[in-house]
Amino acid sequence: MANTRQINLFGEQPKRAMIVIRERHELLLLGDSLNWGELIDVAANVRASKVRSFSGVQPHYRELLGAVALMAVRSITYRQAEDLIAHYAPARYLCGLMDTSWQPDHITIFEFTQMLGAEGMDAINKQILSHAEGMGILDPSRLMSDTTAQESMTPYPSEVGLMKRFSDLVTKNVKEAGRKMSGIKDKVSELGKKLGGLVRNSHLFAKGKEAKQKVGKKIYHAAAELHNLVKEALGTCGTLKSKSTQELQRLSELMDRLFPQILHFLETGFVAAKKIIHLQMPEIYSIVRGKAGKSVEFGIKWGVSLVDGFAHGFVMEDGGNVSDQKFCIQSIQEHILIFGKAPEVFGFDRGAYSHANIARAKNLGVQDVGIAPKGKAEWAVSDSKAERIRRERAQVEGKIGNLKSKRYGFNKPNAKSVKAMQTYGHRSIVGCNMIQMLRKMAAAGF
């Protein structure tokens, strides 16, 4: 019987492997089918718009764009991307690193992604759509659109939770501020402990609406005292140069707006208009969806368009919970920016229905405007066209569900800011379109 513990006769195993990637591997096909020259131009233009003066070595555009593509189709972390590019042959092929020992680390990939931002990711997606149209695998004549919510990775925004989070952030930043905040450290620590005890009391022992409201007001007064203490200390600091003091200043200005909203809820039981629901991402808002088991989602609202199986997403520039009326017209304008002309057929749900919107869509060049009517109103197209638009519009929901799957990670991205949420949202759409392009190419016999 052979000894299972026998040492390799030739010593240690070699560290280099001879690997042949199968010809139809997804990442190999993606590396061969993308127009890397155009993508490099997009990335270079984005960098030029953000960098005042060029210095040092230019980024490895081809390799880092490959890393972005890898993260888009796999929904992985930066460290996982670094590991795959270092040790996974198809990933190295996608990044154009088969004949070199250089490889990006997770910090380099993160900084490149941050440099691209939401605008860069959107520009990459538009280039992919234009490339697909040029190959003849995308027909831009039919556009179906809808809206969806991109949820953030945030806890439920209760008043008690927001005040506790404020206390934790203040305590942390006062400790890191050094001498400028040394005079209030002890008082801040004391108030933080007091507020923590009241929060535990609210969670564990306060039963019923009246008891919770009573404890909530005590927490409010303790948090307001902490806020006033920090505000007075900031007034004597002079120039705020450190990150911790700048963060304390930001929190102080934010709580000037949030405390009246919290007090309004404690006194009336109703949520104030334009309520702040996150201290580190104050731009996110509540989106009423009316879904079973999830009536409200917390995040930002997107418009998602479906063009012959390909997706395009956008966020309204003025932000906020914009109505579907505006998203409807914006989706046509975005389509014109990408393809140079309006679609022949356009579909949207009844949330955007109005005679004015139908007229605007026709003025933009749409021939058949299939916005679903409200009540007993008539469609603006024939019955046969309306039925086809209904079927095609249903596919938008499927595409949104695909984007929100674990593969692409559109929903609840691991982001600490709204800008990062938008960047990762566009990246997930890029990944979905890359896979759609491969499927269309295979069906067309490329």
C-alpha distance (Angstrom), angle and dihedral (degrees) to the residues before:
residue distance angle dihedral
M1 . . .
A2 3.81 . .
N3 3.78 117.9 .
T4 3.82 105.5 -112.4
R5 3.82 89.7 -158.9
Q6 3.78 94.7 54.4
I7 3.80 112.4 135.1
N8 3.80 119.1 -121.1
L9 3.82 106.7 -88.5
F10 3.80 91.6 -136.8
G11 3.81 96.3 51.0
E12 3.79 121.5 -120.3
Q13 3.78 120.1 11.5
P14 3.82 116.2 -104.3
K15 3.80 117.3 -95.8
R16 3.81 93.9 -143.3
A17 3.81 121.4 76.9
M18 3.80 130.0 -159.1
I19 3.81 103.3 -136.1
V20 3.78 128.6 175.1
I21 3.83 114.1 -161.7
R22 3.79 114.0 -139.7
E23 3.78 111.3 -109.0
R24 3.82 96.6 -120.7
H25 3.79 96.2 47.3
E26 3.81 111.0 140.3
L27 3.81 96.0 -127.1
L28 3.81 93.0 45.2
L29 3.82 91.5 52.3
L30 3.79 89.9 46.7
G31 3.80 91.7 51.5
D32 3.81 90.7 51.6
S33 3.82 98.3 43.5
L34 3.82 104.2 47.0
N35 3.79 119.7 91.9
W36 3.80 96.7 -122.9
G37 3.78 94.5 178.0
E38 3.81 91.8 60.3
L39 3.81 91.8 43.7
I40 3.82 91.0 51.6
D41 3.81 89.3 51.8
V42 3.82 89.6 51.6
A43 3.81 92.5 50.8
A44 3.82 92.5 44.8
N45 3.82 91.4 51.0
V46 3.80 91.6 49.6
R47 3.80 90.4 50.6
A48 3.79 91.7 47.2
S49 3.81 90.3 53.9
K50 3.81 91.6 53.7
V51 3.82 103.9 37.1
R52 3.81 117.3 75.3
S53 3.80 96.3 -160.4
F54 3.79 128.8 6.2
S55 3.79 116.5 -122.6
G56 3.77 135.2 161.8
V57 3.78 126.3 8.4
Q58 3.81 118.9 -19.9
P59 3.81 117.7 -117.8
H60 3.79 119.1 -91.4
Y61 3.81 90.1 -106.8
R62 3.81 98.5 -179.5
E63 3.80 94.8 47.1
L64 3.81 95.6 43.3
L65 3.79 93.2 46.3
G66 3.80 86.2 54.1
A67 3.81 88.5 53.4
V68 3.82 90.2 51.0
A69 3.82 89.7 50.2
L70 3.81 90.2 49.7
M71 3.81 92.1 52.2
A72 3.81 90.4 45.5
V73 3.82 95.1 56.6
R74 3.81 96.7 37.1
S75 3.86 104.9 34.9
I76 3.80 93.8 -138.8
T77 3.79 134.1 150.9
Y78 3.80 124.2 -98.8
R79 3.81 92.1 -105.6
Q80 3.80 91.2 50.0
A81 3.81 89.4 50.0
E82 3.81 90.1 51.7
D83 3.81 91.0 51.2
L84 3.82 94.5 46.7
I85 3.80 93.0 48.3
A86 3.81 90.1 49.3
H87 3.83 97.8 47.7
Y88 3.82 110.4 14.4
A89 3.81 114.6 84.1
P90 3.86 98.3 -153.7
A91 3.82 89.8 51.2
R92 3.82 90.6 50.7
Y93 3.80 89.3 49.8
L94 3.81 91.4 51.4
C95 3.82 89.1 51.7
G96 3.81 93.5 46.5
L97 3.81 93.0 -117.3
M98 3.80 101.7 125.5
D99 3.81 94.2 110.1
T100 3.80 100.7 38.9
S101 3.79 138.8 63.9
W102 3.83 93.7 -142.1
Q103 3.77 116.5 108.4
P104 3.82 133.4 170.6
D105 3.80 121.7 -114.8
H106 3.79 124.2 -139.0
I107 3.83 93.0 -97.3
T108 3.81 92.2 54.6
I109 3.82 91.6 49.2
F110 3.82 91.1 47.4
E111 3.81 93.5 49.4
F112 3.81 91.5 47.7
T113 3.81 90.8 50.3
Q114 3.80 90.0 47.7
M115 3.80 89.9 49.8
L116 3.81 91.4 52.6
G117 3.80 92.1 48.2
A118 3.79 124.0 172.1
E119 3.83 92.0 -50.4
G120 3.79 92.6 54.0
M121 3.80 94.0 46.7
D122 3.80 90.3 48.6
A123 3.82 90.4 49.3
I124 3.83 89.8 51.3
N125 3.80 90.0 51.0
K126 3.81 91.6 50.0
Q127 3.81 90.1 50.9
I128 3.83 90.4 51.7
L129 3.82 90.7 50.7
S130 3.82 91.4 49.0
H131 3.82 90.1 47.1
A132 3.82 90.8 51.3
E133 3.80 90.5 49.9
G134 3.80 90.3 50.2
M135 3.81 90.3 52.3
G136 3.80 90.0 53.2
I137 3.80 96.0 -117.6
L138 3.82 95.8 108.9
D139 3.79 125.2 62.0
P140 3.84 109.4 -163.1
S141 3.80 95.2 -169.1
R142 3.83 95.5 97.6
L143 3.81 123.9 54.0
M144 3.81 126.1 -176.6
S145 3.80 119.4 -178.1
D146 3.78 141.7 -179.0
T147 3.79 140.0 161.0
T148 3.79 129.4 -110.5
A149 3.79 139.4 174.0
Q150 3.78 122.9 -112.4
E151 3.79 102.7 -150.3
S152 3.79 120.5 -144.4
M153 3.80 127.6 -135.7
T154 3.80 93.4 -105.0
P155 3.80 134.0 129.0
Y156 3.79 120.2 -118.0
P157 3.84 105.2 -69.9
S158 3.81 103.4 -121.7
E159 3.82 120.5 164.3
V160 3.81 91.6 -119.3
G161 3.80 91.4 49.9
L162 3.81 93.1 49.5
M163 3.82 92.6 50.6
K164 3.81 91.6 47.0
R165 3.80 90.3 50.1
F166 3.81 89.6 50.1
S167 3.80 90.1 52.6
D168 3.82 92.3 49.2
L169 3.82 93.4 48.9
V170 3.81 92.7 47.5
T171 3.82 92.6 48.5
K172 3.81 91.4 49.3
N173 3.82 96.0 47.2
V174 3.81 95.0 43.2
K175 3.82 88.9 56.5
E176 3.81 90.8 50.2
A177 3.83 94.5 44.9
G178 3.82 93.4 76.5
R179 3.77 121.5 -162.6
K180 3.79 96.7 -3.2
M181 3.80 90.5 68.7
S182 3.81 99.2 29.0
G183 3.80 91.7 108.0
I184 3.83 94.1 63.0
K185 3.81 101.0 34.6
D186 3.80 95.4 101.0
K187 3.82 93.9 44.6
V188 3.81 91.6 47.3
S189 3.81 90.9 50.2
E190 3.82 90.6 49.2
L191 3.80 93.2 49.5
G192 3.80 90.7 45.4
K193 3.81 91.3 55.7
K194 3.80 91.2 45.9
L195 3.78 91.9 50.3
G196 3.83 91.3 46.5
G197 3.80 90.6 54.2
L198 3.81 91.6 50.0
V199 3.82 90.8 49.6
R200 3.82 90.8 52.3
N201 3.79 88.8 49.3
S202 3.80 90.2 51.5
H203 3.82 93.0 49.8
L204 3.79 99.8 40.8
F205 3.79 110.5 26.1
A206 3.81 110.7 19.7
K207 3.79 106.1 97.3
G208 3.76 121.9 -174.3
K209 3.79 134.1 13.6
E210 3.80 97.2 -77.1
A211 3.82 94.7 49.4
K212 3.82 92.0 48.5
Q213 3.79 91.4 47.1
K214 3.82 90.8 51.2
V215 3.82 92.8 50.7
G216 3.81 89.8 42.6
K217 3.80 91.1 59.1
K218 3.82 90.7 50.2
I219 3.81 89.3 52.0
Y220 3.81 89.2 47.8
H221 3.81 92.8 54.0
A222 3.83 92.1 46.9
A223 3.82 91.5 48.7
A224 3.83 91.2 46.2
E225 3.81 89.8 52.0
L226 3.80 89.6 51.1
H227 3.81 90.1 48.7
N228 3.81 92.8 51.3
L229 3.81 90.7 47.8
V230 3.80 92.4 53.7
K231 3.81 92.1 43.0
E232 3.81 92.0 54.7
A233 3.81 91.8 47.1
L234 3.82 91.7 50.5
G235 3.80 89.5 52.3
T236 3.81 90.4 62.1
C237 3.82 96.8 43.8
G238 3.77 98.9 80.6
T239 3.82 113.2 -160.3
L240 3.79 113.2 22.4
K241 3.81 107.8 -144.6
S242 3.81 105.3 150.4
K243 3.79 121.9 82.9
S244 3.80 92.0 -123.4
T245 3.83 94.9 55.3
Q246 3.82 91.0 44.4
E247 3.79 89.2 51.7
L248 3.81 90.3 49.7
Q249 3.81 89.0 51.4
R250 3.81 90.9 50.4
L251 3.81 91.5 48.7
S252 3.80 91.3 48.3
E253 3.82 92.3 52.8
L254 3.80 91.1 45.1
M255 3.81 93.5 50.5
D256 3.82 89.8 51.3
R257 3.81 84.7 68.4
L258 3.80 98.2 35.1
F259 3.83 101.8 49.3
P260 3.84 94.2 64.1
Q261 3.82 88.5 50.0
I262 3.82 91.4 50.8
L263 3.82 91.8 47.7
H264 3.81 90.1 49.1
F265 3.81 90.1 56.4
L266 3.83 94.0 45.1
E267 3.81 91.7 51.6
T268 3.82 101.0 38.7
G269 3.81 106.2 20.3
F270 3.81 90.4 -128.2
V271 3.80 126.1 113.2
A272 3.81 113.8 -114.6
A273 3.79 120.3 -118.4
K274 3.82 116.2 -91.4
K275 3.80 90.2 11.8
I276 3.81 116.9 -165.4
I277 3.80 106.5 -125.7
H278 3.82 103.2 176.5
L279 3.80 129.8 39.5
Q280 3.80 97.2 -152.1
M281 3.82 96.5 37.4
P282 3.82 103.8 34.5
E283 3.81 90.7 163.4
I284 3.83 94.3 72.3
Y285 3.79 117.5 93.3
S286 3.79 142.1 -175.2
I287 3.81 116.4 -86.5
V288 3.80 116.5 -160.0
R289 3.80 107.7 -140.2
G290 3.80 103.3 161.5
K291 3.81 92.9 -140.5
A292 3.79 122.7 156.3
G293 3.79 107.8 -92.7
K294 3.82 92.3 1.2
S295 3.79 112.5 60.7
V296 3.83 93.6 160.6
E297 3.82 131.7 35.2
F298 3.80 124.3 -165.1
G299 3.78 117.1 -140.9
I300 3.81 137.7 58.6
K301 3.79 131.7 -44.6
W302 3.81 121.1 -116.3
G303 3.75 135.1 -170.8
V304 3.82 112.4 -136.1
S305 3.80 121.4 -165.0
L306 3.80 127.5 -166.8
V307 3.81 117.9 -150.7
D308 3.80 114.6 179.3
G309 3.82 91.8 -37.7
F310 3.81 94.9 -42.6
A311 3.81 121.9 108.8
H312 3.76 134.3 -139.3
G313 3.79 125.3 -175.0
F314 3.78 133.9 -167.3
V315 3.79 141.4 172.7
M316 3.79 121.0 -141.3
E317 3.79 111.7 -105.8
D318 3.80 95.9 -132.6
G319 3.83 89.3 55.2
G320 3.78 123.4 -156.2
N321 3.76 126.2 99.2
V322 3.82 95.6 -46.7
S323 3.79 116.9 -170.2
D324 3.79 123.7 -109.0
Q325 3.81 88.0 -111.7
K326 3.82 90.3 74.7
F327 3.82 95.5 37.8
C328 3.80 88.9 56.3
I329 3.82 95.6 60.6
Q330 3.82 93.1 36.3
S331 3.82 90.7 57.7
I332 3.83 90.1 58.5
Q333 3.81 91.7 46.7
E334 3.81 91.0 50.4
H335 3.82 89.3 50.2
I336 3.81 90.7 53.0
L337 3.83 91.0 50.4
I338 3.81 90.9 55.0
F339 3.81 102.9 39.2
G340 3.80 102.1 23.5
K341 3.81 96.3 -121.0
A342 3.79 140.8 54.5
P343 3.82 120.6 -95.7
E344 3.78 118.5 -101.0
V345 3.82 91.5 -133.3
F346 3.81 125.8 33.5
G347 3.80 129.6 -176.7
F348 3.81 132.1 -172.0
D349 3.80 135.7 159.4
R350 3.81 126.0 -95.8
G351 3.80 93.6 -94.3
A352 3.82 88.3 81.4
Y353 3.80 97.2 43.4
S354 3.79 117.2 132.1
H355 3.79 135.3 124.1
A356 3.81 88.3 -117.8
N357 3.82 92.4 56.2
I358 3.80 91.7 48.7
A359 3.80 89.3 51.5
R360 3.82 92.0 47.3
A361 3.81 91.7 50.3
K362 3.81 91.3 51.5
N363 3.79 90.8 47.5
L364 3.82 88.3 55.5
G365 3.83 89.0 56.7
V366 3.82 105.0 -94.2
Q367 3.81 111.9 144.7
D368 3.82 100.3 -166.5
V369 3.81 114.0 34.0
G370 3.80 108.6 -166.4
I371 3.80 103.2 -177.4
A372 3.80 105.5 155.0
P373 3.83 109.2 -112.3
K374 3.79 125.4 -124.9
G375 3.80 122.9 -121.7
K376 3.79 113.6 -23.7
A377 3.79 96.0 -20.9
E378 3.80 118.5 131.4
W379 3.80 126.1 -111.9
A380 3.80 115.6 -106.7
V381 3.84 88.7 -130.7
S382 3.80 134.8 53.5
D383 3.81 121.2 -78.8
S384 3.82 93.6 -106.7
K385 3.82 92.1 50.8
A386 3.80 91.0 44.9
E387 3.80 90.7 54.1
R388 3.80 92.2 50.7
I389 3.83 91.2 47.8
R390 3.83 89.5 51.7
R391 3.79 90.7 54.8
E392 3.80 94.1 46.2
R393 3.80 93.1 45.2
A394 3.81 89.7 55.6
Q395 3.81 87.6 62.7
V396 3.82 90.3 63.3
E397 3.81 89.6 67.3
G398 3.79 89.2 52.0
K399 3.80 91.4 50.7
I400 3.83 90.8 49.5
G401 3.81 89.4 51.0
N402 3.81 88.7 50.0
L403 3.81 91.3 52.2
K404 3.80 91.0 49.7
S405 3.81 92.9 52.0
K406 3.80 121.4 108.3
R407 3.79 90.8 -103.8
Y408 3.81 94.9 66.6
G409 3.81 101.9 20.6
F410 3.81 100.3 -149.0
N411 3.80 92.5 149.7
K412 3.82 123.3 67.3
P413 3.82 97.2 -1.2
N414 3.79 118.4 -169.1
A415 3.81 92.0 -103.9
K416 3.80 131.7 141.2
S417 3.81 97.0 -161.0
V418 3.79 139.7 35.9
K419 3.82 90.1 -114.7
A420 3.80 89.6 57.1
M421 3.82 90.5 47.1
Q422 3.79 89.9 54.9
T423 3.82 91.6 46.2
Y424 3.80 92.6 52.5
G425 3.81 90.7 43.2
H426 3.80 91.5 56.3
R427 3.82 90.0 43.7
S428 3.80 91.1 56.3
I429 3.82 89.6 51.5
V430 3.82 89.0 49.9
G431 3.81 90.2 53.3
C432 3.80 92.8 47.7
N433 3.81 91.3 50.4
M434 3.81 92.4 48.3
I435 3.81 90.8 56.4
Q436 3.82 90.7 44.1
M437 3.81 89.1 52.5
L438 3.82 91.2 53.6
R439 3.82 90.9 49.9
K440 3.80 92.6 49.0
M441 3.81 91.1 47.2
A442 3.80 91.1 51.3
A443 3.82 91.2 48.9
A444 3.83 90.9 48.9
G445 3.82 91.7 49.7
F446 3.81 99.2 -112.9
